[in-house]
Amino acid sequence: MDIKYSTHAVDRMLQRKITTTQIERILNDPDGMIHQSKDKIIFYKILKERKDNALAVVTVLRDVDTYEIITVMINFEVNK
């Protein structure tokens, strides 16, 4: 899997103290995924080392194996 980061995503990662290692963990082993459109997917996961609720990574699938990270969120809640 190839991961690219938008400038906005990098800014939010720095602001919210989210590492690239954490992003990779969320993408490789999410607690869940929400398909918002044909190519836009939200991956989310609760990380034990963080005190936030679930972290969410909003991605756009650019090709078969390349995800562009659009933004990252903390305290993410899934509406059921």
C-alpha positions as CSV (number, residue, x, y, z in Angstrom):
1,M,0.0,0.0,0.0
2,D,1.3,3.4,-1.0
3,I,0.2,6.3,1.2
4,K,0.4,10.0,0.2
5,Y,-0.5,12.9,2.5
6,S,-2.2,16.1,1.6
7,T,-0.9,19.3,3.1
8,H,-4.1,19.6,5.1
9,A,-3.7,16.1,6.5
10,V,-0.1,16.8,7.6
11,D,-1.3,20.0,9.3
12,R,-4.0,18.1,11.2
13,M,-1.6,15.3,12.1
14,L,0.8,17.8,13.7
15,Q,-2.0,19.7,15.4
16,R,-3.6,16.4,16.8
17,K,-0.3,14.6,17.5
18,I,-1.0,11.7,15.2
19,T,2.0,9.9,13.7
20,T,2.5,8.2,10.4
21,T,2.8,4.9,12.3
22,Q,-0.6,5.4,13.8
23,I,-2.0,6.2,10.3
24,E,-0.6,3.0,8.9
25,R,-2.0,1.0,11.8
26,I,-5.5,2.4,11.2
27,L,-5.3,1.7,7.5
28,N,-3.9,-1.8,7.9
29,D,-6.2,-2.9,10.8
30,P,-9.2,-0.6,11.1
31,D,-12.0,-1.2,13.6
32,G,-14.3,-0.2,10.7
33,M,-14.6,1.6,7.4
34,I,-17.2,3.9,5.9
35,H,-17.4,4.1,2.1
36,Q,-18.6,7.6,1.4
37,S,-18.3,7.5,-2.4
38,K,-16.7,5.4,-5.1
39,D,-13.2,6.4,-4.1
40,K,-13.6,8.1,-0.7
41,I,-13.2,5.9,2.4
42,I,-13.1,6.7,6.1
43,F,-11.0,4.2,8.2
44,Y,-11.4,4.4,12.0
45,K,-9.8,2.7,15.0
46,I,-9.5,3.1,18.8
47,L,-5.8,3.2,19.7
48,K,-5.2,2.1,23.3
49,E,-2.2,4.5,23.7
50,R,-4.4,7.5,23.1
51,K,-7.1,9.0,25.3
52,D,-9.2,10.2,22.3
53,N,-12.2,8.3,21.1
54,A,-11.6,6.6,17.7
55,L,-9.2,8.2,15.3
56,A,-10.5,8.5,11.7
57,V,-8.5,8.8,8.5
58,V,-10.3,10.1,5.5
59,T,-8.8,8.8,2.3
60,V,-9.2,8.9,-1.4
61,L,-8.2,5.8,-3.4
62,R,-6.0,7.2,-6.2
63,D,-5.3,3.9,-7.9
64,V,-5.3,0.2,-7.1
65,D,-2.9,0.5,-4.2
66,T,-2.4,4.2,-3.5
67,Y,-4.3,6.1,-0.8
68,E,-4.2,9.9,-0.4
69,I,-4.9,11.0,3.2
70,I,-7.2,14.0,3.0
71,T,-7.6,14.6,6.7
72,V,-7.5,13.0,10.1
73,M,-9.9,13.4,13.0
74,I,-10.0,12.6,16.7
75,N,-13.0,11.7,18.9
76,F,-14.7,10.1,15.9
77,E,-18.1,8.5,16.5
78,V,-20.0,6.2,14.2
79,N,-23.7,6.9,13.9
80,K,-25.6,3.7,13.7
